[in-house]
């Protein structure tokens, strides 16, 4: 049974940092694209970042570009999101997801992903 488990969320002050992790179990995803999405209360789930299977290609939402960094460790079947200079508008539940193939026109769509984690809450507030 495939399982994606996110961790690392929490409460942080504006300007602070958090590092999210997503560990996969049940199968190996070293050949798959992995992504992060987020959903704030009353809003649709939105794309944050994605990384190709080798880690060579990445793509970010404009709202997080320059502040967030996505990375992966295929040996650990893990995905990470380093979030710096956090803002109140970054408050949301963050989800990791997996799909096969890296097309920049596709990986930004939540409907393109096959597996999802349960999410981890990130709250940015003073």
HELIX and SHEET records of a PDB file:
HELIX    1   1 UNK A   74  UNK A   76  5                                   3    
HELIX    2   2 UNK A   88  UNK A   90  5                                   3    
HELIX    3   3 UNK A  110  UNK A  112  5                                   3    
SHEET    1   A 4 UNK A   3  UNK A   7  0                                        
SHEET    2   A 4 UNK A  18  UNK A  25 -1                                        
SHEET    3   A 4 UNK A  78  UNK A  83 -1                                        
SHEET    4   A 4 UNK A  68  UNK A  73 -1                                        
SHEET    1   B 6 UNK A  10  UNK A  12  0                                        
SHEET    2   B 6 UNK A 120  UNK A 124  1                                        
SHEET    3   B 6 UNK A  92  UNK A  99 -1                                        
SHEET    4   B 6 UNK A  33  UNK A  39 -1                                        
SHEET    5   B 6 UNK A  46  UNK A  51 -1                                        
SHEET    6   B 6 UNK A  58  UNK A  60 -1                                        
SHEET    1   C 4 UNK A  10  UNK A  12  0                                        
SHEET    2   C 4 UNK A 120  UNK A 124  1                                        
SHEET    3   C 4 UNK A  92  UNK A  99 -1                                        
SHEET    4   C 4 UNK A 115  UNK A 116 -1                                        
END                                                                             
